[in-house]
Amino acid sequence: MIAFPNAQINLGLNVVSRRADGYHNLETVFCPVRLADALEVIESSSFSFQITGIDIDGDPEKNLVVRAYRLLQNDFDLPPVEIHLHKLIPTGAGLGGGSSDAAFMLKMLNSLFNLQLTVTQLERYAARLGADCPFFIGNQPAFATGIGDQLQPFPLDLSKYLLLIVKPAFSVSTAQAYRDVVPRTPAESLVTLLKLPPQNWKESVFNDFEPSVFAQFPEIGQIKATLYRHGAVYASMSGSGSAVFGLFPHSPTDLTNDLPSGCSVYR
């Protein structure tokens, strides 16, 4: 069985308050995008996990895909499987690639072995792997609150725009981004603001991580400014960075020539 776990972008991201448990209450709209990994899983006589594409270091057992398999294996009599993850979504970019891989793995195992888990049950398993993992179970635009795990469907149509994602040559530490962010109560809900045309978002829809991340990594702020110079109606860092996306009414010309050295551009 093969699936293509897609990335997501954050349309607005308000860090509302710090919680007693050390996490933060958020307000954001998750939006799925076309950029995707490839994930294959087949039943086998022994367990194996292979990664190609973007190199990912670390213990394979700590990879979210393997953790998703182990999570269901604890509750169901799953046979060994061979897993092949071809990684194309950049890591440390704020695009949710690892969370998407994990959620798609849960869905694939549910289908492959006829576990008959409902969407709600899959979301509960996904939440045990990461705060934004449940989003990728439904994989539709959603208004997210809490730590990003409380989801409400959100009507959104960006089909008239070209979406470009720019990833600089470096990543941003999520932990560092949270340490430096200043929580605030938004003056107006994203639910209201994002119902306006995207041309109105520049002056009202913000990512609260940008001030502190741009101060530490000015190059990311330069990428955002470059997207606006080339005609984006809206541009923003996604999540805690380092990727920046722009919505364009038409394909920009000579954009790559103006971006900092080492940037990758995804459509």
Order of alpha helices (4+ residues) and beta strands (2+ residues): beta-beta-beta-beta-beta-alpha-beta-alpha-alpha-alpha-beta-beta-beta-alpha-alpha-alpha-alpha-beta-beta-alpha-beta
